[in-house]
């Protein structure tokens, strides 16, 4: 007897359909998504992030209301260029990856950037991170460039 074929596109669409994406506006939303972040939410930094008009954190929730991913973006304006969206960070719960959640979050941030009049959006990621590269390209981003990132690190209480 032949095995029934599974329509993976229907499964993927169903997985995405149960996720809702909302912009975080309250500290309790940040706390609920803290398990997705690199560390605990810092009170002052969290409050400042939420208070800044050009800072955006979009959270994806599963059908039970649990945060399963987030994307953060920061509007960057320069006098001779206008405003663009910097995709600061993207995270998806490890058990929920490869279901389109990250791509949906990036597309939602892209849509927000367009609605705010941004002329573009950009992100930095490691060239040896195929999952990130695939996600950003699936959401409409251009292939990676050969730019180098130079950083300065400061001691901070936040």
C-alpha positions, 0 to 999 in steps of 0.5 A: 500500500503506498504511503500518503504524501504529506503536503508540507506547504499546507503544514507550513501555512498552518504553522504560520497561521497560528502565529500572530505578530505584535509590536511590544509596547509594555515591559511585561511583553519584553519579560515574556520574550526574555527566554528568546534573548541573549540575557535577562531584560535590563529594566532601564534598557528595556524601558528606554527601548520602549520609550524611543520612537524609532525603536521597534520590537515585534514579537511572534506568538504561538496559538497559546500566547507564548512568544516564539520569536522576535525581531528588533529594528532601529530607525537610523537617520542621516542628513543626506540619506534619510531614514533606513531601518537597521534590523538589530536582532532576530531570534526564534525559539529553537524548537520552532525554527524552520517554520517560517516564523523568522521570515514572517518577522523580517517581512513584518519589520520590512513592512513597518519600515516601508510604512514609516517611509524608510528608504531601505533596511539592512542587517549584519550577520556572519557569512558562516550563518547559513540559517540567517542568510537563508532567512533574510534572503527569503524575506527579500533581502539581497545576497551578502556583501563583503563588508567588514564590521568593526566594533567598539566595546564599552563597559556599561551598567546596562 
